[in-house]
């Protein structure tokens, strides 16, 4: 497992300034998750500069326009420097920069299924801003299709699903695997028999794993 970075990345070091020389924007309407930003700084370091207004036209020198919560998190982590890019704008343009930086983030969205797939493929969730509960909630929110996207027609003219198309997913921990319709039907059948015999589905995964071990031992 790799070590945390917890510093400005090397490529941004020429942009570093003393962290105590900067001040937060005086009217920032954004309320960020400083703890999540601090976790990102821990694992990834500062990989993009914050934006600071020199303030010659506002009378408020070294005021942060974009990256206030990154600055907060760096202070929380005890950093003495932070990487900065500079602008020198008046009050109106400063306010617009603050607003648009937040607004463009608000307007963005996710391909939820792709996000879940990426998160499920990671070795750990450290530094992603997600924990396992959040990933589980994301996976739970992905609906199985009510019918398969592609269909074929049999000789009697009835529609039948292509058995090789992915129909759903099985997820455990950070692993998420696509399964076909045939696999779903087989799992349903095995689960129904298991539940009828025991009156509960507790232990179903152990049952499947034990069955696999028995088959492997007999191979």
C-alpha positions in Angstrom: 0.0 0.0 0.0 1.4 3.4 -1.0 2.2 6.0 1.6 0.2 9.3 1.9 1.6 12.4 0.2 0.3 15.2 2.5 2.2 18.0 0.8 2.2 20.1 -2.4 3.0 17.9 -5.3 6.5 18.6 -6.8 5.2 20.2 -10.1 3.4 22.9 -8.1 6.2 23.8 -5.7 7.3 26.9 -7.7 3.8 28.3 -7.0 4.0 27.9 -3.2 3.5 30.8 -0.9 3.3 31.0 2.9 -0.1 29.8 3.9 -0.5 32.5 6.6 -0.2 35.3 4.0 -3.6 34.5 2.6 -7.1 35.2 3.8 -10.5 33.5 3.0 -12.9 35.3 0.7 -14.9 37.6 3.0 -18.4 36.5 1.6 -18.0 32.9 0.5 -21.5 31.4 0.3 -20.1 27.8 -0.1 -20.1 25.4 2.8 -17.6 22.7 1.9 -16.6 19.4 3.5 -13.2 20.4 4.9 -12.7 16.9 6.4 -13.1 15.3 2.9 -10.7 17.9 1.4 -8.2 17.2 4.2 -8.4 13.5 3.4 -7.7 14.2 -0.3 -4.6 16.4 0.7 -3.4 13.5 2.9 -3.5 10.9 0.2 -2.9 12.9 -3.0 -1.3 16.2 -1.9 -2.3 19.5 -3.4 -2.5 18.7 -7.2 -4.0 22.0 -8.4 -3.4 25.5 -7.2 -6.0 27.7 -5.5 -6.9 31.1 -7.0 -6.0 34.2 -5.0 -6.8 37.9 -5.8 -3.9 40.3 -5.2 -6.5 42.8 -4.1 -4.9 46.0 -5.5 -8.4 46.9 -6.8 -10.4 45.8 -3.8 -8.3 46.8 -0.8 -8.3 43.2 0.5 -4.9 41.8 -0.4 -4.3 38.0 -0.9 -7.9 37.0 -0.7 -8.8 33.5 -1.8 -11.4 33.3 -4.6 -11.3 29.6 -5.5 -10.0 27.0 -3.1 -11.1 28.4 0.3 -11.8 24.9 1.7 -8.5 23.6 0.3 -6.8 26.4 2.3 -8.9 25.5 5.4 -7.9 21.8 5.0 -4.2 22.6 4.5 -4.3 24.8 7.6 -6.0 21.9 9.5 -3.2 19.6 8.3 -0.6 21.9 9.6 0.9 22.9 6.2 3.0 26.1 6.1 2.8 26.6 2.3 0.1 26.2 -0.4 0.3 26.6 -4.2 -1.4 29.6 -5.7 -2.2 31.2 -9.0 -2.9 34.9 -9.0 -5.5 37.3 -10.4 -6.0 41.0 -9.8 -9.7 41.9 -10.2 -12.2 44.3 -8.8 -15.0 43.4 -6.3 -17.5 42.5 -9.0 -15.2 40.1 -10.9 -14.0 38.6 -7.7 -17.6 37.8 -6.6 -18.3 36.3 -10.1 -15.2 34.1 -9.9 -16.3 32.8 -6.5 -19.8 32.2 -7.6 -19.0 30.5 -11.0 -16.4 28.3 -9.3 -19.1 26.9 -7.0 -21.9 27.0 -9.6 -20.1 24.9 -12.3 -19.5 22.3 -9.6 -23.2 22.3 -8.7 -24.3 21.9 -12.4 -22.0 18.9 -13.0 -23.4 15.4 -12.7 -22.3 11.7 -12.7 -22.7 8.7 -14.9 -23.7 6.8 -11.7 -23.2 3.3 -13.1 -19.7 4.2 -14.4 -18.8 5.9 -11.1 -19.9 2.8 -9.2 -17.9 0.6 -11.5 -14.8 2.7 -11.1 -15.1 2.8 -7.3 -15.8 -0.9 -7.1 -12.6 -1.6 -9.1 -10.3 0.3 -6.6 -8.1 -1.5 -4.2 -9.1 0.9 -1.4 -11.4 3.9 -1.1 -8.7 6.0 0.7 -8.6 9.6 -0.7 -11.7 9.2 -2.9 -14.2 11.0 -0.6 -16.3 7.8 -0.5 -16.5 5.2 2.2 -18.0 1.7 1.9 -21.5 2.9 3.1 -21.5 5.5 0.3 -20.5 3.0 -2.3 -23.2 0.6 -1.1 -25.8 3.3 -1.3 -24.6 4.2 -4.8 -24.9 0.5 -5.9 -28.3 0.2 -4.3 -29.5 3.2 -6.3 -28.6 1.6 -9.6 -31.8 -0.1 -10.9 -31.8 -3.3 -12.7 -33.3 -2.9 -16.2 -37.0 -3.7 -16.4 -36.2 -5.5 -19.6 -33.1 -6.2 -21.5 -32.0 -3.5 -24.0 -31.5 -5.9 -26.9 -34.0 -8.6 -27.9 -34.2 -11.2 -30.6 -37.2 -12.9 -32.1 -37.7 -16.7 -32.1 -39.4 -18.8 -34.7 -42.9 -18.3 -33.3 -42.4 -14.5 -33.4 -42.0 -14.2 -29.6 -39.3 -11.9 -28.2 -36.6 -13.7 -26.3 -33.6 -12.1 -24.5 -30.0 -12.7 -25.6 -28.7 -14.9 -22.7 -25.2 -13.4 -23.0 -26.3 -9.8 -22.3 -25.5 -8.5 -18.9 -28.7 -8.3 -16.8 -27.5 -7.1 -13.4 -24.6 -7.1 -10.9 -23.4 -8.8 -7.8 -21.6 -6.5 -5.4 -19.6 -7.2 -2.2 -17.0 -5.0 -0.5 -15.5 -2.9 -3.4 -16.0 -5.7 -6.0 -18.9 -5.5 -8.5 -19.4 -8.2 -11.1 -21.8 -8.3 -14.1 -24.1 -11.3 -14.4 -26.3 -12.6 -17.2 -30.0 -13.3 -17.1 -29.3 -17.1 -17.0 -27.0 -16.6 -14.0 -29.7 -14.5 -12.2 -32.3 -17.2 -12.8 -30.0 -19.9 -11.5 -29.2 -17.8 -8.4 -32.9 -17.2 -7.8 -33.6 -20.9 -8.0 -30.8 -21.8 -5.6 -31.7 -19.0 -3.2 -35.4 -20.0 -3.2 -34.5 -23.6 -2.3 -32.1 -22.4 0.4 -34.7 -20.0 1.9 -37.4 -22.6 1.8 -35.2 -25.1 3.7 -34.0 -22.7 6.4 -36.6 -19.9 6.6 -33.8 -17.3 6.2 -31.2 -16.2 3.7 -28.5 -15.7 6.4 -25.5 -17.8 5.4 -26.5 -18.0 1.7 -23.0 -16.8 0.6 -21.3 -19.4 2.8 -23.5 -22.0 1.2 -22.4 -21.0 -2.3 -18.8 -20.9 -1.3 -19.0 -24.3 0.5 -20.6 -25.7 -2.7 -17.8 -24.3 -4.8 -15.2 -25.8 -2.4 -16.8 -29.2 -2.6 -16.9 -29.1 -6.4 -13.2 -27.9 -6.5 -12.2 -30.7 -4.2 -13.9 -33.3 -6.4 -12.4 -32.0 -9.6 
